[in-house]
Amino acid sequence: MADPGAESEPLLSGARGGGRDCPAGSPGRRGIPVGPGAEARRALCFDQAVVFIEDAIQYRSIHHRVDSSSLRLYRWYYSDACQWILSLTIFLILFLAFIETPSSLTRTADVRYRSAPWQPPCGLTESIELLCLLVFVADVSVKSYLVGWAEFWKNLWLQAYLLVLVVSLLDWTVSLSLVCQEPLRVRRLLRPFFLMQNSSMMKKTLKCIRRSLPEMASVLLLLALHLCLFTMFGMLLFTGEKSALCSQKDDGQAQERLTYFRNLPEALTSLLVLLTTANNPDVMIPAYSKHRAYAVFFVVFTLIGSLFLMNLLTAIIYNQFRGYLMKSLQTSLLRRRLGTWAAYQVLCSLSAEGGAAAQGVGVKAQDVLQVLHKVQLAGSHKQAIVEKLRSYGGDMMSADEFQKLFHEFDKRVIKQHPPRPEYRSPFLRSAQFLFSHRYFDYLGNLVALGNLVSICVFLVRDADVLPGDRDDFVLGILNCIFILYYLLEMLLKLFALGLRGYLVFLSNVFDGLLTIVLLVLEISTLAVYRFPHPGWKPEMVGLLSLWDMTRLVNMLIVFRFLRIIPSMKLMAVVASTILDLIKNMRAFGGILVVVYYVFAIVGISLFRGVVVAPGNSSLALDNGSAPCGSFEQLEYWPNNFDDFAAALITLWDVMVVNNWQVFLDAYRRYAGPWSKVYFVLWWLVSSVIWVNLFLALILENFLHKWDRRSHLQSLAGDPEAPYQMPVELLFRDVLEEPTEEELLAELSHHPHLRLRR
């Protein structure tokens, strides 16, 4: 293994796996290379350093080919255009489920009113799908070539990628041979894989979920035991006669048994639904209405199951997932440090060849600056690194200095406010100070609150009046006055802050856009319906009536009231947490998309066509004869699996678990008792596992925001200073920095580089 202290020793030698890398040699025994060959090697070293730094920025592995042609292919593959094409292809192949048979192109999903959907001709969607699959074939080919065949056989994701493509192409061929009449398309179940394999964060999330499953299974087993024990207790407790002629004393027990504890599957289902509190207190009322003591059974069951075991499951999922996610993010940190370390070693060997060893150990700041100009990096981060780099002048940079230079990647971006306009007049300077003060914002919030209160007053006053009979004179005048104030406020802020200073605040951008839209709508209303006057009820002109225009203006005014959020510190923390969640939801949301997609396709295969309109089946009851609270009486007809869009909404309704016992009962009657297995599995995956993972992410974001709030205020001097918080930075404070020995050991296993021994 290389000596960790020998930082000036060249790292790279001839490549093993395609092309040549930076040459090896001892700086003390080699002269300055000259000629076109030396220039080519120098250019190659710069390209290698650029790619290694870009790998560090994106948390990518550096275990890929590093010869000239491979580096060009590598940078082209990870270019914005290429990745955009790949993302568009993934979206397109997933979107096919909405238009291919069974098509979702109908106005409604209600089986009573749904018209015959348009069905694409055989070969239309298959042609689009083939183009997508060919893009994926090119994708896996490029990836396999870049990592090398030795790494390909170690990478299970790439092998699975190839296998999924082979199965999809075979299934596609079967579809065409059967003229698109095959009963099952296996490849539709495999499509979400293309989304997962393209996201490293989704892979980490999936790996963390898989490793957390044993701990989850232990609590789920305890939950199942609790459910089974209370099911048997309930079957023994509620033993009323099954005859309708039972005595008055046993009437409550009989109703309880016949309704919820008729047999073991029904009793198990009733208590499972009670675990989610969806049928509480309905399941308890028949017995409780006859005797108070029966409530103890249901209260104890709910206390143990819902309040203890379910919350214990949430705690275990949060703790275990957080631990495994930290391990995955530790690997990401190692990748980032390894990328910058490899770039340093490349430039170090370059400096050694150039005879820079006499100036000291390390790399030239000019070489780093030249590399940095080629790196695709956010402008704010690049500017911060360049400013630090220029402070070194012509000095050599050590390994530690080089690593610290790129720690700017880990820092949160705090927006710097541009300079305000400078006015010579004392009056204008005083006005600028006045209109840029936070009290001016408070005045605007107070005016917005007054506008909101006025709308509420008129909504309450005219609640029982039809839209055509309302007199909107006073409200129209008030809206004109408030909108003129909003316009004046925006112009005064532009005067005080300048255009750039005004746009740097997202609250100002939000405020300004809504003000412009409100102004356009108000001018349009005045142009079409003239100025408000008593008894202002003109006839409808154009697409929107006066009431529609007024209603649209009022909705935007209510929406504009959200401007108060940055002014309230606690509310601002919550709002910024929500914004961070949106940024970080790509991986977690992607996992949810995958689960929804797979369950929807399976649901279509199992339950397509089982829910039919009343009168078309002996199982479908009309509303008059349907029991109260049943699928038919509640008119849940749009909740079916007849097409992909309807299946997604049905799964969403079940995930919310409100009245999900209605779905269990309906599909038991329409499709059979085994349909419950499908819905219970969906409840476990979506409501139990994914929702708890989402809760863990919310907790981490909020706690981090809360702990960092005062620190950021001291840095930025502004409580509204926005900053970015990707998932990789969420645990940065508790992650361990890799040592130099670990980096060298990892780099020594690079399949296409060779360490100097």
Solvent accessible surface area in square Angstrom, and as a share of the most:
residue,aa,sasa,rsa
1,M,122,0.55
2,A,16,0.13
3,D,94,0.49
4,P,40,0.25
5,G,59,0.57
6,A,38,0.29
7,E,40,0.18
8,S,28,0.18
9,E,59,0.27
10,P,3,0.02
11,L,8,0.04
12,L,0,0.00
13,S,19,0.12
14,G,33,0.32
15,A,22,0.17
16,R,117,0.43
17,G,35,0.33
18,G,36,0.34
19,G,45,0.43
20,R,158,0.58
21,D,3,0.02
22,C,1,0.00
23,P,19,0.12
24,A,24,0.19
25,G,13,0.13
26,S,19,0.12
27,P,24,0.15
28,G,73,0.70
29,R,191,0.70
30,R,98,0.36
31,G,59,0.56
32,I,119,0.60
33,P,38,0.24
34,V,130,0.75
35,G,37,0.35
36,P,122,0.77
37,G,37,0.35
38,A,12,0.10
39,E,112,0.50
40,A,62,0.48
41,R,54,0.20
42,R,89,0.33
43,A,51,0.40
44,L,14,0.07
45,C,1,0.00
46,F,4,0.02
47,D,50,0.26
48,Q,0,0.00
49,A,0,0.00
50,V,1,0.00
51,V,1,0.00
52,F,0,0.00
53,I,0,0.00
54,E,14,0.06
55,D,0,0.00
56,A,0,0.00
57,I,23,0.12
58,Q,101,0.45
59,Y,27,0.10
60,R,39,0.14
61,S,45,0.29
62,I,3,0.01
63,H,36,0.16
64,H,4,0.02
65,R,27,0.10
66,V,1,0.00
67,D,8,0.04
68,S,50,0.32
69,S,60,0.38
70,S,0,0.00
71,L,5,0.02
72,R,164,0.60
73,L,53,0.27
74,Y,10,0.04
75,R,73,0.27
76,W,147,0.52
77,Y,8,0.03
78,Y,67,0.25
79,S,25,0.16
80,D,119,0.62
81,A,69,0.53
82,C,21,0.13
83,Q,48,0.21
84,W,160,0.56
85,I,94,0.48
86,L,6,0.03
87,S,56,0.36
88,L,83,0.41
89,T,11,0.06
90,I,7,0.04
91,F,122,0.51
92,L,67,0.33
93,I,1,0.00
94,L,21,0.10
95,F,83,0.34
96,L,2,0.01
97,A,0,0.00
98,F,55,0.23
99,I,37,0.19
100,E,2,0.01
101,T,53,0.31
102,P,8,0.05
103,S,3,0.02
104,S,19,0.12
105,L,92,0.46
106,T,34,0.20
107,R,216,0.79
108,T,33,0.19
109,A,27,0.21
110,D,8,0.04
111,V,20,0.12
112,R,73,0.27
113,Y,139,0.53
114,R,68,0.25
115,S,77,0.50
116,A,96,0.74
117,P,42,0.27
118,W,130,0.45
119,Q,74,0.33
120,P,16,0.10
121,P,84,0.53
122,C,64,0.38
123,G,22,0.21
124,L,81,0.40
125,T,4,0.02
126,E,4,0.02
127,S,59,0.38
128,I,49,0.25
129,E,3,0.01
130,L,50,0.25
131,L,116,0.58
132,C,3,0.02
133,L,1,0.01
134,L,92,0.46
135,V,50,0.29
136,F,0,0.00
137,V,51,0.29
138,A,56,0.43
139,D,7,0.04
140,V,6,0.03
141,S,59,0.38
142,V,28,0.16
143,K,33,0.14
144,S,4,0.03
145,Y,86,0.33
146,L,5,0.03
147,V,34,0.19
148,G,3,0.03
149,W,144,0.51
150,A,71,0.55
151,E,35,0.16
152,F,5,0.02
153,W,171,0.60
154,K,148,0.63
155,N,56,0.29
156,L,137,0.68
157,W,73,0.26
158,L,12,0.06
159,Q,50,0.22
160,A,35,0.27
161,Y,1,0.00
162,L,80,0.40
163,L,114,0.57
164,V,16,0.09
165,L,3,0.01
166,V,68,0.39
167,V,51,0.29
168,S,1,0.01
169,L,53,0.27
170,L,113,0.56
171,D,18,0.09
172,W,36,0.13
173,T,79,0.46
174,V,72,0.42
175,S,0,0.00
176,L,72,0.36
177,S,83,0.53
178,L,88,0.44
179,V,97,0.55
180,C,23,0.14
181,Q,144,0.64
182,E,22,0.10
183,P,140,0.88
184,L,89,0.44
185,R,25,0.09
186,V,63,0.36
187,R,2,0.01
188,R,17,0.06
189,L,56,0.28
190,L,47,0.24
191,R,2,0.01
192,P,3,0.02
193,F,26,0.11
194,F,1,0.00
195,L,41,0.21
196,M,25,0.11
197,Q,6,0.03
198,N,49,0.25
199,S,31,0.20
200,S,60,0.39
201,M,26,0.12
202,M,4,0.02
203,K,52,0.22
204,K,27,0.11
205,T,1,0.00
206,L,60,0.30
207,K,82,0.35
208,C,1,0.01
209,I,22,0.11
210,R,143,0.52
211,R,95,0.35
212,S,0,0.00
213,L,78,0.39
214,P,87,0.55
215,E,52,0.23
216,M,1,0.00
217,A,54,0.42
218,S,65,0.42
219,V,7,0.04
220,L,43,0.22
221,L,131,0.65
222,L,84,0.42
223,L,9,0.05
224,A,47,0.37
225,L,99,0.49
226,H,14,0.06
227,L,18,0.09
228,C,59,0.36
229,L,73,0.36
230,F,25,0.10
231,T,1,0.01
232,M,98,0.44
233,F,108,0.45
234,G,0,0.00
235,M,38,0.17
236,L,135,0.67
237,L,70,0.35
238,F,0,0.00
239,T,79,0.46
240,G,7,0.06
241,E,108,0.48
242,K,122,0.52
243,S,59,0.38
244,A,100,0.77
245,L,167,0.83
246,C,31,0.19
247,S,63,0.41
248,Q,136,0.61
249,K,182,0.77
250,D,44,0.23
251,D,51,0.27
252,G,0,0.00
253,Q,35,0.16
254,A,3,0.03
255,Q,94,0.42
256,E,0,0.00
257,R,37,0.13
258,L,65,0.32
259,T,67,0.39
260,Y,41,0.16
261,F,0,0.00
262,R,92,0.34
263,N,62,0.32
264,L,101,0.50
265,P,81,0.51
266,E,27,0.12
267,A,0,0.00
268,L,65,0.32
269,T,23,0.13
270,S,11,0.07
271,L,0,0.00
272,L,18,0.09
273,V,1,0.00
274,L,1,0.00
275,L,6,0.03
276,T,23,0.13
277,T,73,0.42
278,A,22,0.17
279,N,7,0.04
280,N,76,0.39
281,P,62,0.39
282,D,77,0.40
283,V,0,0.00
284,M,29,0.13
285,I,79,0.40
286,P,15,0.09
287,A,0,0.00
288,Y,83,0.32
289,S,77,0.50
290,K,90,0.38
291,H,107,0.48
292,R,193,0.70
293,A,60,0.46
294,Y,39,0.15
295,A,17,0.13
296,V,93,0.53
297,F,22,0.09
298,F,4,0.02
299,V,77,0.44
300,V,57,0.32
301,F,0,0.00
302,T,29,0.17
303,L,90,0.45
304,I,68,0.34
305,G,0,0.00
306,S,15,0.10
307,L,104,0.52
308,F,122,0.51
309,L,4,0.02
310,M,36,0.16
311,N,84,0.43
312,L,64,0.32
313,L,0,0.00
314,T,29,0.17
315,A,54,0.42
316,I,40,0.20
317,I,0,0.00
318,Y,50,0.19
319,N,93,0.48
320,Q,46,0.20
321,F,5,0.02
322,R,73,0.27
323,G,31,0.29
324,Y,43,0.16
325,L,6,0.03
326,M,43,0.19
327,K,119,0.50
328,S,13,0.09
329,L,1,0.00
330,Q,55,0.24
331,T,68,0.39
332,S,2,0.01
333,L,1,0.00
334,L,46,0.23
335,R,79,0.29
336,R,11,0.04
337,R,11,0.04
338,L,8,0.04
339,G,0,0.00
340,T,1,0.01
341,W,7,0.03
342,A,0,0.00
343,A,0,0.00
344,Y,0,0.00
345,Q,8,0.04
346,V,0,0.00
347,L,0,0.00
348,C,2,0.01
349,S,1,0.00
350,L,8,0.04
351,S,4,0.03
352,A,8,0.06
353,E,20,0.09
354,G,32,0.30
355,G,36,0.34
356,A,1,0.01
357,A,44,0.34
358,A,103,0.80
359,Q,120,0.53
360,G,28,0.27
361,V,81,0.46
362,G,4,0.04
363,V,0,0.00
364,K,60,0.26
365,A,4,0.03
366,Q,99,0.44
367,D,5,0.03
368,V,0,0.00
369,L,42,0.21
370,Q,81,0.36
371,V,0,0.00
372,L,0,0.00
373,H,115,0.51
374,K,90,0.38
375,V,3,0.02
376,Q,105,0.46
377,L,29,0.14
378,A,57,0.44
379,G,55,0.53
380,S,58,0.37
381,H,31,0.14
382,K,45,0.19
383,Q,114,0.51
384,A,32,0.25
385,I,0,0.00
386,V,14,0.08
387,E,103,0.46
388,K,88,0.37
389,L,3,0.02
390,R,160,0.58
391,S,93,0.60
392,Y,55,0.21
393,G,44,0.43
394,G,46,0.44
395,D,92,0.48
396,M,27,0.12
397,M,0,0.00
398,S,36,0.23
399,A,4,0.03
400,D,83,0.43
401,E,62,0.28
402,F,0,0.00
403,Q,21,0.09
404,K,115,0.49
405,L,3,0.02
406,F,2,0.01
407,H,57,0.25
408,E,13,0.06
409,F,11,0.05
410,D,18,0.09
411,K,100,0.42
412,R,48,0.18
413,V,30,0.17
414,I,37,0.19
415,K,88,0.37
416,Q,150,0.66
417,H,88,0.39
418,P,21,0.13
419,P,120,0.75
420,R,124,0.45
421,P,44,0.28
422,E,167,0.75
423,Y,52,0.20
424,R,230,0.84
425,S,41,0.27
426,P,95,0.60
427,F,154,0.64
428,L,64,0.32
429,R,117,0.43
430,S,70,0.45
431,A,16,0.12
432,Q,20,0.09
433,F,142,0.59
434,L,106,0.53
435,F,41,0.17
436,S,25,0.16
437,H,49,0.22
438,R,142,0.52
439,Y,133,0.51
440,F,21,0.09
441,D,45,0.23
442,Y,95,0.36
443,L,84,0.42
444,G,0,0.00
445,N,19,0.10
446,L,117,0.58
447,V,31,0.18
448,A,5,0.04
449,L,79,0.39
450,G,32,0.31
451,N,0,0.00
452,L,32,0.16
453,V,77,0.44
454,S,17,0.11
455,I,3,0.02
456,C,64,0.38
457,V,85,0.49
458,F,23,0.10
459,L,95,0.47
460,V,118,0.68
461,R,137,0.50
462,D,14,0.08
463,A,70,0.54
464,D,146,0.75
465,V,55,0.32
466,L,125,0.62
467,P,60,0.38
468,G,61,0.59
469,D,87,0.45
470,R,32,0.12
471,D,60,0.31
472,D,9,0.05
473,F,57,0.24
474,V,70,0.40
475,L,10,0.05
476,G,7,0.06
477,I,45,0.23
478,L,53,0.26
479,N,4,0.02
480,C,14,0.08
481,I,99,0.50
482,F,32,0.14
483,I,2,0.01
484,L,111,0.55
485,Y,47,0.18
486,Y,2,0.01
487,L,41,0.20
488,L,93,0.46
489,E,2,0.01
490,M,24,0.11
491,L,91,0.45
492,L,40,0.20
493,K,14,0.06
494,L,51,0.25
495,F,51,0.21
496,A,0,0.00
497,L,17,0.09
498,G,13,0.13
499,L,116,0.58
500,R,175,0.64
501,G,7,0.07
502,Y,11,0.04
503,L,90,0.45
504,V,28,0.16
505,F,45,0.19
506,L,110,0.55
507,S,31,0.20
508,N,12,0.06
509,V,45,0.26
510,F,57,0.24
511,D,10,0.05
512,G,5,0.05
513,L,109,0.54
514,L,17,0.08
515,T,1,0.01
516,I,84,0.42
517,V,67,0.38
518,L,0,0.00
519,L,41,0.20
520,V,86,0.49
521,L,26,0.13
522,E,17,0.08
523,I,100,0.51
524,S,42,0.27
525,T,8,0.05
526,L,51,0.26
527,A,65,0.50
528,V,66,0.38
529,Y,9,0.03
530,R,170,0.62
531,F,124,0.52
532,P,7,0.05
533,H,89,0.40
534,P,101,0.63
535,G,43,0.41
536,W,8,0.03
537,K,106,0.45
538,P,54,0.34
539,E,148,0.66
540,M,111,0.50
541,V,84,0.48
542,G,62,0.60
543,L,167,0.83
544,L,73,0.36
545,S,25,0.16
546,L,10,0.05
547,W,48,0.17
548,D,34,0.17
549,M,17,0.07
550,T,12,0.07
551,R,112,0.41
552,L,63,0.31
553,V,4,0.02
554,N,13,0.06
555,M,109,0.48
556,L,35,0.17
557,I,3,0.02
558,V,69,0.40
559,F,100,0.42
560,R,2,0.01
561,F,38,0.16
562,L,83,0.41
563,R,18,0.07
564,I,31,0.16
565,I,39,0.20
566,P,42,0.26
567,S,43,0.28
568,M,94,0.42
569,K,117,0.50
570,L,108,0.54
571,M,72,0.32
572,A,27,0.21
573,V,10,0.06
574,V,73,0.42
575,A,24,0.18
576,S,29,0.19
577,T,6,0.03
578,I,92,0.47
579,L,96,0.48
580,D,2,0.01
581,L,15,0.08
582,I,115,0.58
583,K,99,0.42
584,N,10,0.05
585,M,41,0.18
586,R,202,0.74
587,A,4,0.03
588,F,2,0.01
589,G,17,0.16
590,G,8,0.07
591,I,10,0.05
592,L,29,0.14
593,V,70,0.40
594,V,16,0.09
595,V,28,0.16
596,Y,24,0.09
597,Y,9,0.03
598,V,46,0.27
599,F,36,0.15
600,A,0,0.00
601,I,6,0.03
602,V,46,0.27
603,G,0,0.00
604,I,11,0.05
605,S,66,0.43
606,L,101,0.50
607,F,8,0.03
608,R,122,0.45
609,G,43,0.42
610,V,38,0.22
611,V,4,0.02
612,V,43,0.24
613,A,14,0.11
614,P,42,0.26
615,G,75,0.72
616,N,114,0.58
617,S,38,0.25
618,S,112,0.72
619,L,86,0.43
620,A,8,0.06
621,L,64,0.32
622,D,80,0.41
623,N,63,0.32
624,G,78,0.75
625,S,77,0.49
626,A,12,0.09
627,P,83,0.52
628,C,126,0.76
629,G,36,0.34
630,S,14,0.09
631,F,1,0.00
632,E,0,0.00
633,Q,68,0.30
634,L,62,0.31
635,E,78,0.35
636,Y,46,0.18
637,W,0,0.00
638,P,52,0.32
639,N,18,0.09
640,N,1,0.00
641,F,1,0.00
642,D,16,0.09
643,D,7,0.04
644,F,4,0.02
645,A,34,0.26
646,A,4,0.03
647,A,0,0.00
648,L,41,0.20
649,I,105,0.53
650,T,0,0.00
651,L,0,0.00
652,W,127,0.45
653,D,43,0.22
654,V,0,0.00
655,M,19,0.09
656,V,77,0.44
657,V,29,0.16
658,N,106,0.54
659,N,42,0.22
660,W,0,0.00
661,Q,44,0.19
662,V,9,0.05
663,F,4,0.02
664,L,3,0.01
665,D,52,0.27
666,A,0,0.00
667,Y,0,0.00
668,R,63,0.23
669,R,64,0.24
670,Y,20,0.08
671,A,45,0.35
672,G,20,0.19
673,P,89,0.56
674,W,205,0.72
675,S,8,0.05
676,K,23,0.10
677,V,74,0.43
678,Y,15,0.06
679,F,1,0.00
680,V,37,0.21
681,L,88,0.44
682,W,0,0.00
683,W,7,0.03
684,L,43,0.22
685,V,43,0.25
686,S,0,0.00
687,S,20,0.13
688,V,2,0.01
689,I,25,0.13
690,W,26,0.09
691,V,60,0.34
692,N,13,0.07
693,L,1,0.01
694,F,57,0.24
695,L,71,0.35
696,A,4,0.03
697,L,6,0.03
698,I,53,0.27
699,L,67,0.33
700,E,18,0.08
701,N,1,0.00
702,F,66,0.28
703,L,90,0.45
704,H,23,0.10
705,K,17,0.07
706,W,105,0.37
707,D,106,0.55
708,R,47,0.17
709,R,67,0.24
710,S,82,0.53
711,H,82,0.37
712,L,15,0.07
713,Q,54,0.24
714,S,88,0.57
715,L,109,0.54
716,A,34,0.26
717,G,67,0.65
718,D,26,0.13
719,P,83,0.52
720,E,67,0.30
721,A,14,0.11
722,P,49,0.31
723,Y,21,0.08
724,Q,95,0.42
725,M,2,0.01
726,P,49,0.31
727,V,7,0.04
728,E,33,0.15
729,L,9,0.04
730,L,8,0.04
731,F,6,0.02
732,R,31,0.11
733,D,88,0.46
734,V,83,0.47
735,L,20,0.10
736,E,133,0.60
737,E,91,0.41
738,P,18,0.11
739,T,70,0.41
740,E,52,0.23
741,E,89,0.40
742,E,93,0.42
743,L,8,0.04
744,L,7,0.04
745,A,36,0.28
746,E,57,0.26
747,L,3,0.01
748,S,27,0.18
749,H,137,0.61
750,H,1,0.00
751,P,30,0.19
752,H,10,0.04
753,L,4,0.02
754,R,109,0.40
755,L,12,0.06
756,R,94,0.34
757,R,195,0.71
